Amino acid sequence: MFIITRPKDDARRFIEAARAAGARVVSMPVIAIRFLDEASLPQREWQAVAITSANGARAIARRRDAARLARALAVTVGPASTRAALDAGFAHVMQAQGDVAALIETVKARLRPEDGPLLYASGAITRGDLEKHLRAAGFDVHRAILYEARPAAELNGEARAALAGEDAGTVALYSPRSAKIWGELVRKAGLAAHAGRWRHACLSANVARALRQALPAVGEVLVPPRPREEDMLRLLGLQEPSSG
């Protein structure tokens, strides 16, 4: 059994892989995404758009000026944001290796400040200080807050029942913030001891660190060798269904 904590649009890949393996999946999104469709943007010719999550690309796809923005190069943080950027209409995508720090280094190594400004398609809460580091490297960066992630108020009934049951499974966590919220929700529900019996799969060491801070009694914690969902699935013995 798996509990997946991602928002619905982001959880599909994991859910399909788990169900293909015959596992039961409980959906418990710990955050909900609200897109800020009317956020204003400067009318500039962007050299590139920095996309640190799939939701940044989805936010652009919803905008009236999406076609104009998609003429720029999209610099993405990994495979999920790359797929979302392509779906949003970007014809040219440059992918970093899995986190914000890698995206920063990719921009610094492969783009030039004199070739034009960068648009950062951002959420309301960010990590990695992309704007600060790229400005220090000489880039003109405009951060646009295009979406916000709101924490869930409580565990849903299915997640409560799964945690309280006799059979333990695996909880999948993808960000330090989601790990922190998960811990808060579990403690609020009085299920911290139950959650400690469950294995937790964390996308990165930073996620695992946030989990242990939020749930000190947590038991087994797994971290894939790279912060990519395909590595997470492989770690858990799951394979994606063939598209053919």
Backbone as a ProteinNet text record, in pm:
[ID]
protein_1_A
[PRIMARY]
MFIITRPKDDARRFIEAARAAGARVVSMPVIAIRFLDEASLPQREWQAVAITSANGARAIARRRDAARLARALAVTVGPASTRAALDAGFAHVMQAQGDVAALIETVKARLRPEDGPLLYASGAITRGDLEKHLRAAGFDVHRAILYEARPAAELNGEARAALAGEDAGTVALYSPRSAKIWGELVRKAGLAAHAGRWRHACLSANVARALRQALPAVGEVLVPPRPREEDMLRLLGLQEPSSG
[TERTIARY]
83.3	0	88	42.6	115.6	22.7	77.7	11.6	93.2	29.9	97.5	49.9	145.7	113	113.2	133.5	141.4	2.7	-7.6	-133.3	-173.7	-301.6	-357.3	-284.4	-260.3	-197.4	-56	14	151.9	160.6	52.6	56.5	27.4	-15.5	-64.8	38.6	161.6	266.8	289.6	299.4	320.6	201.2	80.5	-40.1	-50.4	-23.5	-31.8	70.5	192.2	296.7	262.3	210.2	175.6	59	-40.6	-156.2	-118.6	-26.6	19.7	90.1	147.8	214.7	117.6	-10.4	-111.2	-123.3	-66.2	-68.9	-188.4	-235.1	-338.9	-272.8	-335.5	-281.4	-384.5	-342.6	-425.9	-374.3	-462.2	-424.4	-452.1	-345.4	-358.3	-272.6	-322.8	-244.8	-229.2	-105.6	-84.1	-83.7	-79.3	-95.7	-192.3	-258.4	-346.1	-291.3	-286.8	-230.5	-340.2	-315.7	-404.2	-324.7	-371.5	-301.7	-345.7	-250	-275.3	-275.3	-385.6	-391.5	-377.3	-412.7	-410.3	-282.3	-182.6	-56.2	2.9	44	95.2	243.4	281.6	420.1	465.8	591.8	644	640.4	615.8	615.4	759.4	834.5	974.9	1001.1	1109.4	1152.3	1244.2	1189.6	1263.9	1362.2	1483.5	1580.8	1538.5	1493.3	1455.4	1358.4	1283.6	1192.6	1242.8	1274.2	1319.1	1197.8	1188.5	1072.1	1120.9	1092.6	1143.6	1043.5	924.5	827.8	730.7	664.2	565.4	455.3	425.9	319.2	354.6	484.2	523.5	487.4	512.8	475.4	323.7	253.9	107.2	48.3	107.8	60	75.8	186.9	207.6	106.9	80.7	-12	-151.6	-190	-323.8	-338.2	-228.1	-230.3	-270.5	-326.3	-363.3	-240.2	-127.4	-4.9	87.5	31.4	112	193.8	134	204.9	326.8	315.3	429.9	540	502.7	601.9	672.8	598.9	654.9	752.3	768.1	870.5	1011	1020.7	1150.4	1196.9	1323.8	1377.4	1324	1278.9	1241.3	1359	1400.9	1504.4	1434.7	1432.8	1352.6	1440.6	1377.1	1451.9	1466.8	1382.5	1389.4	1284	1268.4	1177.6	1032.3	979.2	838.3	813	900.8	882.6	909.1	996	1017.8	891.2	827.4	702.7	596.4	586.2	486.2	517.5	646.9	684.9	649.8	676.3	639.9	488.7	414.5	267.8	219.2	295.3	256.5	290.1	358.2	385.9	528.5	618.4	758.7	820.3	880.5	943.2	1088.1	1149.6	1291	1303.7	1356.5	1367	1508.5	1564.5	1695.1	1674.4	1706.8	1675.7	1797.6	1780.6	1884.7	1872.8	1955.1	1965.5	1896.7	1773.2	1690.5	1660.9	1733.1	1697.9	1730.6	1693.6	1710.2	1857.7	1942.3	2085.4	2140.2	2095	2140.3	2089.1	1966.4	1912.4	1995	2030.6	2113.3	2245.6	2309.6	2438.7	2424.5	2313.9	2289.5	2276.3	2200.6	2185.1	2319.5	2394.6	2523.8	2622.3	2616.7	2710.9	2672.1	2541.9	2498.8	2429.3	2393.6	2332.4	2423.8	2397.8	2478.8	2389.4	2428.4	2346.6	2315.9	2409.3	2390.3	2287.6	2243.9	2148.5	2003.1	1979.9	1843.8	1800.3	1686.6	1639.2	1581.7	1575.2	1517	1388.9	1288.5	1164.1	1165.9	1140.8	1133.9	987.6	933.2	793.6	784.7	747.9	767	635	646.4	538.8	555.4	456.1	462.9	572.9	597.7	704.5	808.8	933.7	1040.1	1153.3	1245.8	1367.3	1481.9	1601.1	1717.1	1765	1683.6	1725.3	1777.4	1702.9	1742.6	1766.3	1674.3	1682.8	1814	1846.1	1967.4	2093.2	2103.4	2225.1	2244.2	2135.7	2149.8	2176.2	2120.5	2153.1	2299.1	2349.6	2491.3	2581.7	2531.1	2607.6	2588.9	2515.2	2498.9	2370.8	2281.4	2157.4	2051	1970.7	1852.6	1736.3	1693.7	1592.5	1466	1351	1222.5	1147.1	1120.5	1043	894.8	817.1	672.3	605.7	527	455.2	327.8	326.1	217.2	126.3	165	80	117.8	30	59.1	12.6	84.1	53.3	-0.7	-126.6	-190.1	-189.8	-151.1	-145.7	-285.4	-297.3	-422.5	-448.4	-575.4	-612	-604.8	-627.9	-627.6	-612	-579	-575.5	-715.6	-726.6	-857.7	-887.8	-1012.4	-1057.3	-982.9	-950.4	-881.4	-740.3	-671.3	-536.3	-538.5	-635.5	-648.9	-668.4	-759.3	-789.3	-667.6	-593.6	-474.8	-369.6	-343.5	-243.2	-284.3	-411.3	-460	-477.1	-471.3	-492.1	-372.8	-389.8	-285.3	-170.3	-198.2	-96.5	-27.3	103.5	181.3	225	253.7	298.3	404.6	398.8	499.6	432.1	486.9	442.6	544.6	498.5	587.7	582.4	699.8	712.1	810.1	776.2	852.2	918.9	891.5	954.3	967.8	1064	1075	946.4	881	757.2	648.3	634.4	531.6	562.6	691.3	728.1	691.1	715.6	680.5	529.5	453.8	307.3	254.9	310.6	270.6	287.5	402.9	426.3	326.8	295	198.4	59.2	18.9	-113.8	-123.3	-17.5	-15.9	-23	53.6	50.2	-86.1	-143.6	-275.5	-381	-366.2	-462.6	-435	-327.9	-293.2	-240.7	-178.2	-135.4	15.4	91.5	236.6	298.9	253.9	309.1	276.1	155.1	116.6	201.7	221.9	301.2	445.5	494	629.3	651.8	543.1	554.9	567.8	532.7	534.1	671.6	706	826.4	795.2	892.5	875.3	980.1	934.6	1023.1	1030	1149.8	1170.1	1251.6	1211.2	1275.2	1421.2	1458.5	1596.5	1634.1	1762	1808.8	1747.2	1722.9	1658.1	1516.5	1445.9	1310.9	1317.2	1411.8	1427.1	1460.7	1544.7	1581.7	1458.6	1378	1256.8	1159.5	1150.2	1061.8	1104.5	1234	1281.7	1262.8	1269.5	1241.9	1094.2	1008.5	864.5	810.9	872.7	829.8	953.3	1001.4	1125.2	1120.2	1000	988.4	973.4	994.7	977.4	1075.8	1031.9	1116	1201.3	1183.5	1267.4	1241.2	1348.8	1339.6	1427.6	1369.8	1440.8	1462.6	1580.3	1611.7	1675	1621.1	1681.4	1816.3	1898.6	2031.9	2027.9	1922.2	1904.3	1763.4	1742.4	1609.5	1516	1487.4	1400	1294.4	1175.1	1067.2	1094.8	1158.7	1188.1	1280.2	1369.8	1456.8	1379.9	1283.6	1196.1	1116.7	1058.9	980.9	1068.2	1187.6	1279.2	1317.6	1340.9	1377.1	1268.1	1142.9	1028.7	986.1	1062.3	1030.7	912.8	885	772.4	824.3	749.3	782.9	663.4	693.7	585.1	523.5	388.8	324.4	379	394.9	443.6	340	386.7	294.7	259.3	332.6	305.2	208.9
-118.8	0	125.5	226.3	352.1	468.2	567.4	696	795.9	859.7	958.6	1096.8	1185	1314.4	1429.3	1401.7	1507.3	1555	1678.1	1722.7	1629.1	1627.4	1529.3	1528.2	1645.1	1649.1	1592.6	1608.9	1561.4	1414.5	1360.2	1225.3	1116	1152.5	1052.1	946.6	989.4	895.3	790.1	835.9	743.8	649.9	704.9	624	515.5	552.7	454.5	342.9	380.4	279.2	186.1	241.8	159.5	66.1	118.4	34.7	-72.8	-40.9	-141.8	-256.1	-225.8	-328.7	-401.8	-365	-431	-377.6	-259.7	-203.1	-110.1	-101.7	-5	131.4	237.6	372	462.6	530.5	629.1	767.3	850.4	986.1	1080.2	1145.2	1241.6	1363.9	1450.9	1570.1	1659.3	1688.6	1773.3	1921.3	1952	2089.1	2093	2207.4	2230.6	2351	2341	2447	2543.3	2671.6	2777.6	2863.5	2868	2944	3090	3179	3323.4	3373.3	3346.6	3368.1	3514.5	3606.1	3747.8	3817.7	3743.2	3805.7	3880.2	4005.7	4087.3	4057.6	4062.4	4040.6	4156	4195	4297.9	4247.6	4339.8	4305	4312.9	4205.3	4202.6	4080.3	4086.6	3971.6	3887.4	3782	3701.4	3609.9	3606.1	3509.5	3367.8	3351.1	3218.5	3233.2	3126.9	3117.4	3005.1	3037.7	2937.7	2873.3	2741.3	2666.3	2563.3	2586.3	2499	2394.5	2394.2	2287.5	2280	2166.4	2151.3	2255.7	2299	2397.9	2533	2566.5	2689	2685.5	2571.8	2556.6	2554.3	2487.7	2484.5	2624	2703.3	2839.8	2921.8	2904.4	2976.3	2930.1	2800.1	2746.6	2804.4	2845.6	2898.9	3046.5	3113.7	3257.4	3294.7	3416.5	3464.7	3489.8	3523.1	3550.2	3428	3309.1	3186.9	3167.7	3193.4	3169.9	3260.5	3384.6	3476.5	3430.7	3391.4	3347.7	3220.8	3133	3004.3	3018.2	3138.6	3157.9	3155.9	3180.8	3180.6	3037.6	3024.5	2895.9	2867	2745.5	2702.5	2628.7	2672.9	2602.3	2534.4	2402.7	2326.2	2254.4	2214.8	2154.5	2002.5	1940.3	1794.9	1743.7	1612.4	1553.2	1596.9	1607.9	1644.1	1785.9	1878.3	2016	2029	1944.3	1943.2	1900.8	1793.6	1748.8	1858	1923.4	2028.9	2147.7	2180.2	2291.1	2259.3	2137.9	2098.4	2104.3	2057.5	2064.7	2208.9	2300.3	2441.8	2512.9	2445.7	2503.8	2547.9	2526.8	2562.5	2467.4	2524.6	2442	2409.9	2493.1	2475.3	2464.7	2351.3	2323.6	2277	2332.1	2289.4	2239.3	2113.6	2049.5	2041.4	2082.1	2066.9	1928.7	1904.6	1770	1754	1802	1756.1	1849.6	1961.8	2052.8	2196.3	2290.7	2432.3	2468.2	2410.3	2438.6	2398.6	2284.6	2239.9	2333.2	2382.8	2476.5	2604.9	2655.4	2776	2755.9	2642.8	2615.5	2597	2537.8	2520.9	2655.4	2745.9	2880	2951.3	2946.1	3015.8	2959.9	2829.8	2766.3	2782.5	2791.6	2780.2	2903.7	2998.7	3123.1	3241.1	3354.4	3473.6	3589.6	3665.8	3778.8	3878.1	3899.9	4000.9	3959.3	3833.6	3786.9	3814.2	3874.3	3913.7	3870.5	3923	3895.7	3755.4	3712.3	3582.7	3604	3524.8	3522.5	3399.9	3418.6	3308.1	3282	3171	3132.6	3067.8	3145	3107.4	3079.4	3000.3	2988.3	3093	3103.9	3203.7	3170.8	3041.5	2997.7	2925.9	2967.6	2908.9	2860.8	2785.2	2745.3	2750.9	2767.3	2768.4	2905.6	3011.5	3149.8	3168.7	3117.9	3126.5	3270.5	3358.6	3498.1	3561.6	3541.7	3601.1	3551.6	3420.6	3363.8	3405	3410.1	3447.5	3596.8	3677.7	3820.6	3844.2	3766.8	3779.3	3741	3657.1	3617	3713.6	3821.8	3924.6	3918.8	3824.1	3811.5	3909.1	3958.8	4039.6	3941.9	3923	3821.3	3888.7	3850.6	3896.8	3776.6	3779.2	3672.8	3706.5	3617.4	3633.8	3524	3560.9	3462.4	3424.4	3305	3260.4	3156.5	3104.9	3008.4	3005.9	2948.9	2929.3	2791	2734.9	2601	2613.3	2579.9	2593.5	2459.4	2457.5	2330.9	2277	2145.7	2081.4	2107.7	2113	2140.8	2015.6	1898.9	1774.3	1656.4	1541.8	1418.6	1382.6	1329.1	1281.7	1145.9	1103.7	982	857.9	848.9	730.2	720.9	834.7	833.7	800.5	855	823.3	673.5	616.2	473.9	388.1	429.2	352.6	355.5	472.2	482.9	407	411.8	347.5	197.1	145.7	3	-80.4	-210.1	-302.3	-311.5	-293.6	-310.8	-177.9	-177.8	-58.3	-62.8	53.3	61.7	168	240.5	341.9	474.6	581.1	717.7	782.3	841.9	908	1058.5	1119.5	1263	1323.9	1442.5	1499	1633.3	1697.6	1826.3	1843.6	1925.1	1951.8	2009.4	2096.5	2154.7	2049.5	1960.5	1856.8	1762.7	1735	1649.9	1717.4	1848.4	1923.1	1922.4	1947.7	1949.4	1810.6	1707.2	1569.7	1542.3	1578.7	1558.5	1632.9	1756.3	1835.4	1772.4	1724.6	1663.6	1533.4	1455.2	1328	1352.3	1447.9	1478.5	1533.6	1618.3	1675.2	1565.9	1462	1351	1251.7	1271.8	1177.9	1045.4	1047.9	923.3	916.9	995.3	997.4	860.4	791.2	658.8	560.8	569.3	482.5	511.6	640.5	677.7	631.2	620.4	574.4	430.8	353.4	215	207.2	315.9	316.8	354.4	295.1	335.5	465.3	557.4	682.4	691.6	716.1	735.5	884.3	942.7	1086.6	1112.3	1210.9	1236.5	1276	1338.9	1383.7	1380.6	1401	1406.8	1524.5	1635.6	1750.5	1717.4	1639.9	1597.1	1505.8	1412.9	1320.9	1396.9	1498.9	1578.4	1651	1708.4	1777.1	1678.8	1557.2	1455.8	1419	1395.1	1354.7	1465.8	1590.4	1701.3	1707.8	1677.7	1684.7	1563.4	1446.8	1321.7	1250.4	1290.6	1232.3	1080.6	1024.5	880.6	801	867	797.4	680.7	573.8	454.7	458.4	360.6	349.4	463.1	525.3	633.5	598.2	599.6	568.4	696	707.7	822.5	769.7	803.9	755.4	822.2	763.8	820.5	957	985.1	1116	1164.9	1296.6	1349	1350.6	1232.8	1219.4	1113.6	1136	1042.5	903.8	893.9	760.5	683.3	754	689	649.4	731.2	698	570.8	564.9	447	321.5	336.3	221.7	174.2	268.6	236.8	154.8	183.3	115.4	-9.1	-44.1	-163.7	-145.5	-20.2	9.4	43.1	5.2	39.1	106.4	206.6	276.6	188	194.5	117.2	157.7	60.5	90.1	168.8	274	353.8	285.5	179.3	105.4	-2.9
0	0	0	-73.5	-80.3	-46.1	21.6	36.5	-44.4	-142.2	-225.3	-182.4	-154.3	-92.9	-192.6	-320	-421.1	-462.3	-515.4	-577	-690	-720.3	-814.3	-949.1	-1008.7	-1140.6	-1138.5	-1027.8	-1017.3	-977.2	-922.6	-866.2	-968.2	-1087.5	-1183.2	-1217	-1239.5	-1280	-1170.9	-1047.5	-935.8	-920.8	-925.9	-906.9	-1015	-1139.2	-1248	-1229.6	-1188.6	-1169.9	-1054.6	-945.4	-829.5	-861.7	-929.2	-963.9	-1064.7	-1155.3	-1251	-1180	-1062.4	-983.2	-891.1	-899.3	-817.8	-676.6	-651.3	-516.4	-498.5	-376.8	-342.4	-320.7	-370.9	-357.4	-290.7	-185.4	-117.7	-156.2	-210.5	-247.9	-131.2	-81.3	27.8	-5.7	-97.7	-131.4	-8.3	29.3	146.9	110.3	-20.3	-64.6	-181.7	-200.6	-315.4	-391.5	-522.8	-606.3	-650.3	-628.8	-677.5	-775.7	-900.8	-1004	-1001.3	-1017.2	-1014.9	-1159.6	-1228.9	-1373.2	-1413.4	-1324.7	-1360.5	-1315.8	-1270.8	-1231.8	-1351	-1328.1	-1438.1	-1462.5	-1590.3	-1630.9	-1719.1	-1708	-1799.4	-1943.3	-2035.9	-2177.9	-2229.9	-2210.5	-2249.7	-2336.6	-2410.6	-2489.5	-2401.8	-2345	-2249.5	-2321.9	-2271.4	-2323.5	-2286.1	-2162.4	-2113.9	-1998.7	-1975.1	-1861.6	-1771.5	-1647	-1550.5	-1485.3	-1495.1	-1445.8	-1345.3	-1218	-1111.9	-1066.3	-1124.4	-1096.7	-1213.5	-1225.4	-1332.3	-1319.9	-1198.3	-1180.5	-1240.3	-1245.8	-1313	-1460.3	-1526.2	-1667	-1684.1	-1594.4	-1603.4	-1586.2	-1497.8	-1477.2	-1604.4	-1674.8	-1800.3	-1905	-1912.8	-2012.1	-1997.3	-1877.5	-1851.2	-1890	-1915.3	-1936.9	-2080	-2094.1	-2226.8	-2313.8	-2249.6	-2325.7	-2331.4	-2315.7	-2310.9	-2437.7	-2554.4	-2680.4	-2691.3	-2648.6	-2654.4	-2558.9	-2436.9	-2339.3	-2385.4	-2451.8	-2494.1	-2610.5	-2665.2	-2768.5	-2708.5	-2578.7	-2511.1	-2485.7	-2452.6	-2407.2	-2267.2	-2243.1	-2108.2	-2046	-1927.8	-1853.2	-1736.7	-1737.6	-1642.3	-1541.1	-1430.8	-1321.5	-1336.6	-1418.7	-1434.2	-1529.5	-1540.1	-1639.2	-1627.1	-1504.2	-1488.7	-1537.1	-1502.1	-1546.8	-1696.6	-1750.1	-1895.2	-1968.6	-1923.3	-1987	-1979.9	-1864.4	-1848.6	-1938.7	-1955.4	-2043.2	-2189.2	-2231.3	-2367.6	-2386.3	-2286.7	-2293.1	-2298.2	-2236.9	-2235.2	-2365.4	-2457.4	-2587.6	-2611	-2514.3	-2534.8	-2637.2	-2739.5	-2842.1	-2807.5	-2725.2	-2691.2	-2539.6	-2494.4	-2350.9	-2319	-2213.4	-2163.6	-2020.9	-1996.1	-1868.1	-1777.8	-1652.8	-1551.9	-1487.7	-1387.9	-1331.8	-1196.5	-1185.7	-1075.5	-961.5	-945.1	-836.3	-875.1	-788	-819	-832.7	-747.6	-756.2	-893	-944.2	-1076.1	-1185.6	-1170.7	-1269.6	-1271.4	-1154.1	-1145.3	-1217.9	-1192.6	-1256.5	-1406.7	-1450.3	-1593.6	-1662.9	-1602.9	-1660.4	-1665.8	-1558.6	-1552.9	-1656.1	-1679.8	-1771.3	-1918	-1947.2	-2086.6	-2143.5	-2057.2	-2104.6	-2071.5	-2139.7	-2117.7	-2076.1	-1974.3	-1929.2	-2040.2	-2130.4	-2235.1	-2340.3	-2338.9	-2439.4	-2401.9	-2286.6	-2252.9	-2114.1	-2067.7	-1932	-1916.6	-1791.6	-1756.5	-1678.8	-1710.2	-1632.8	-1543.9	-1416.4	-1320.4	-1288.7	-1339.2	-1315.7	-1178.3	-1079.5	-940.3	-868.6	-763.2	-666.9	-557.7	-472	-365.4	-265.3	-242.8	-153.4	-238.2	-224	-305	-215.2	-274.8	-206.2	-306.7	-257.1	-344.5	-385.8	-362.8	-389.1	-530.8	-627.6	-768.2	-811.6	-776.4	-817.2	-769	-643.5	-585.5	-655.4	-676.8	-734.4	-880.2	-957.1	-1097.7	-1113.3	-1027.1	-1032	-996.3	-901.4	-865	-980.7	-1071.5	-1189.8	-1306.6	-1284.2	-1386.1	-1466.1	-1436.6	-1513	-1462.1	-1554.8	-1523.4	-1504.8	-1381.1	-1348.7	-1295.3	-1352.5	-1299.9	-1243.2	-1113.1	-1051.1	-1058.3	-1119.6	-1128.5	-1047.2	-947.2	-865.5	-939.5	-994.6	-1081.2	-1016.3	-899.1	-830.3	-682.7	-603.3	-462.6	-420.4	-325.2	-275.6	-133.7	-115.5	14.9	88.2	215.4	289	319.7	319.4	359.4	507.3	544	683.2	769.4	708.5	785.5	691.1	748.4	670.2	624.1	503.7	460.5	525.8	512.4	580.4	536.3	407.8	356.2	413.6	423.5	479.7	628.2	699.9	842.8	862.9	783.8	798.2	764.5	660.9	621.8	732.5	789.3	895	1020.5	1052.8	1174.2	1159.6	1037.1	1014.2	1058	1048.8	1093	993.1	865.4	761.6	733	742.7	710.5	564.8	510.1	371.8	356.9	245.1	213.1	183.6	241.6	213.8	121.2	11.5	-84.1	-63.7	-44	-17.9	-117.7	-168.5	-279.7	-251.5	-141.7	-113	37	82.3	226.3	284.4	208.9	261.3	276.8	178.2	189.5	305.3	330	443.7	575.5	584.8	705.1	727.3	621.7	633.9	669.4	606.5	638	787.4	841.3	984	1069.5	1031.6	1108.3	1104.3	987.2	973.6	1052.9	1048	1120.6	1271.6	1318.8	1463	1503.1	1421	1449.5	1460	1378	1379	1491.2	1566.3	1673.2	1621.5	1503.7	1439.1	1418.5	1494.9	1476.7	1501	1605	1634.3	1522.6	1469	1357.8	1234.1	1205.4	1088.4	1102.8	1226.6	1250	1205	1193.9	1146.8	995.2	927.4	781.8	729.2	618.3	546.5	471.6	467.5	395.5	284.4	161.8	47.4	17.9	27.8	11	-115.4	-193.3	-321.8	-307.7	-196.4	-178.8	-31.5	-4.7	133.7	208	139.5	203.5	247.8	166.7	204	326.2	325.8	438.8	566.9	555.8	673.2	730.7	642.5	687.9	752.1	696.9	753.9	895	915	1047.5	1150	1104.6	1195.5	1231.3	1133.7	1156.4	1231.4	1207.9	1272.1	1327.3	1444.5	1498.7	1516	1535.1	1557.6	1428.2	1312.8	1186.1	1177.7	1113.3	1100.6	975.7	888.1	768.9	670.7	623.8	525.9	406.6	288.8	165.3	84.1	21.9	-64.2	-192.1	-309.2	-434.9	-459.8	-547.3	-572.6	-639.8	-714.4	-776.8	-745	-736.5	-703.4	-824.5	-876	-991.6	-962.9	-1016.3	-986.9	-1041.7	-1157.1	-1209.5	-1115.7	-1049.2	-952	-826.7	-789	-675.7	-707.5	-825.5	-863.6	-866	-920.2	-927.9	-788	-698.4	-560.2	-492.3	-528.5	-467.4	-544.3	-645.5	-722.5	-815.2	-855.2	-943.4	-1081.1	-1180.7	-1319.1	-1382	-1464.4	-1532.6	-1639.3	-1654.1	-1760.3	-1896.1	-1985.2	-2119.6	-2196.9	-2267.6	-2347.6	-2477.4	-2509.4	-2632.7	-2604.3
[MASK]
++++++++++++++++++++++++++++++++++++++++++++++++++++++++++++++++++++++++++++++++++++++++++++++++++++++++++++++++++++++++++++++++++++++++++++++++++++++++++++++++++++++++++++++++++++++++++++++++++++++++++++++++++++++++++++++++++++++++++++++++++++

